[in-house]
Amino acid sequence: MPRPDRFRKAVVRLLREEGRPLHYAEVGRRLKEMGLWAGVREPEKIAKIRLAALARWHLSPVVALGKGLYALREAGGTSPEP
């Protein structure tokens, strides 16, 4: 399993490329497809835990929108609309 900083960078890149909020299950599935979590059996579960922790960090580039959706924090420190 990748270190938290590699996870954060991969999630930011994934959300930036997608351009819209993603559900944690989608994030987990895509990280496994990218090969970052090749050995992880339950990527959705791990993504849920790690994204929730990442979104609670006050300097996080990722925010939780509710119902399992996560998006990039907008410039200026404001949260995006769901």
Kinemage of the C-alpha trace (Angstrom):
@kinemage 1
@onewidth
@group {chain A} dominant
@subgroup {mainchain}
@vectorlist {calphas} color= white
{ca met a 1} P 0.000 0.000 0.000
{ca pro a 2} L 1.408 3.434 -0.880
{ca arg a 3} L 2.474 5.949 1.709
{ca pro a 4} L -0.072 8.655 2.599
{ca asp a 5} L 1.771 11.349 0.611
{ca arg a 6} L 1.686 9.191 -2.551
{ca phe a 7} L -2.012 8.535 -1.935
{ca arg a 8} L -2.718 12.260 -1.542
{ca lys a 9} L -0.844 13.138 -4.744
{ca ala a 10} L -2.605 10.374 -6.686
{ca val a 11} L -6.042 11.468 -5.450
{ca val a 12} L -5.381 15.120 -6.284
{ca arg a 13} L -4.200 14.149 -9.777
{ca leu a 14} L -7.222 11.883 -10.258
{ca leu a 15} L -9.726 14.545 -9.139
{ca arg a 16} L -8.010 17.226 -11.220
{ca glu a 17} L -8.108 15.047 -14.359
{ca glu a 18} L -11.751 14.115 -13.793
{ca gly a 19} L -12.832 17.704 -13.116
{ca arg a 20} L -15.753 16.676 -10.902
{ca pro a 21} L -16.308 15.120 -7.462
{ca leu a 22} L -15.843 11.354 -7.233
{ca his a 23} L -17.290 8.757 -4.885
{ca tyr a 24} L -14.784 6.949 -2.692
{ca ala a 25} L -15.610 3.639 -4.386
{ca glu a 26} L -14.688 5.123 -7.766
{ca val a 27} L -11.452 6.542 -6.347
{ca gly a 28} L -10.508 3.147 -4.900
{ca arg a 29} L -11.328 1.321 -8.113
{ca arg a 30} L -9.311 3.755 -10.235
{ca leu a 31} L -6.291 3.650 -7.920
{ca lys a 32} L -6.297 -0.135 -8.211
{ca glu a 33} L -6.577 0.109 -12.020
{ca met a 34} L -3.656 2.567 -12.048
{ca gly a 35} L -1.550 -0.035 -10.251
{ca leu a 36} L -1.035 2.048 -7.129
{ca trp a 37} L -3.045 -0.432 -5.051
{ca ala a 38} L -2.291 -3.602 -6.987
{ca gly a 39} L -2.149 -5.749 -3.832
{ca val a 40} L -5.192 -4.267 -2.078
{ca arg a 41} L -8.182 -6.625 -1.868
{ca glu a 42} L -10.803 -4.030 -0.851
{ca pro a 43} L -9.790 -0.729 -2.491
{ca glu a 44} L -13.185 0.906 -1.878
{ca lys a 45} L -12.948 0.313 1.868
{ca ile a 46} L -9.369 1.610 2.092
{ca ala a 47} L -10.220 4.651 -0.060
{ca lys a 48} L -13.156 5.480 2.221
{ca ile a 49} L -10.940 5.421 5.320
{ca arg a 50} L -8.036 7.343 3.780
{ca leu a 51} L -10.197 9.968 2.059
{ca ala a 52} L -12.139 10.621 5.268
{ca ala a 53} L -8.875 11.151 7.158
{ca leu a 54} L -7.459 13.332 4.380
{ca ala a 55} L -10.578 15.525 4.247
{ca arg a 56} L -10.417 16.153 8.029
{ca trp a 57} L -6.910 17.633 7.738
{ca his a 58} L -7.230 21.447 7.768
{ca leu a 59} L -4.593 21.886 5.019
{ca ser a 60} L -6.024 19.169 2.808
{ca pro a 61} L -6.487 19.788 -0.913
{ca val a 62} L -9.488 17.413 -0.737
{ca val a 63} L -12.884 18.135 0.840
{ca ala a 64} L -15.791 15.845 1.673
{ca leu a 65} L -19.078 16.853 0.087
{ca gly a 66} L -21.236 14.230 1.786
{ca lys a 67} L -22.676 10.879 0.694
{ca gly a 68} L -19.177 9.572 -0.052
{ca leu a 69} L -18.257 12.292 -2.567
{ca tyr a 70} L -14.888 14.013 -2.495
{ca ala a 71} L -13.633 16.984 -4.513
{ca leu a 72} L -10.670 19.323 -4.712
{ca arg a 73} L -10.696 22.392 -2.498
{ca glu a 74} L -11.083 25.528 -4.586
{ca ala a 75} L -8.470 28.263 -4.584
{ca gly a 76} L -8.929 30.676 -1.721
{ca gly a 77} L -9.805 27.974 0.790
{ca thr a 78} L -13.499 27.661 -0.037
{ca ser a 79} L -15.300 24.390 -0.416
{ca pro a 80} L -16.885 23.460 -3.760
{ca glu a 81} L -20.626 23.035 -4.064
{ca pro a 82} L -21.869 19.419 -4.216
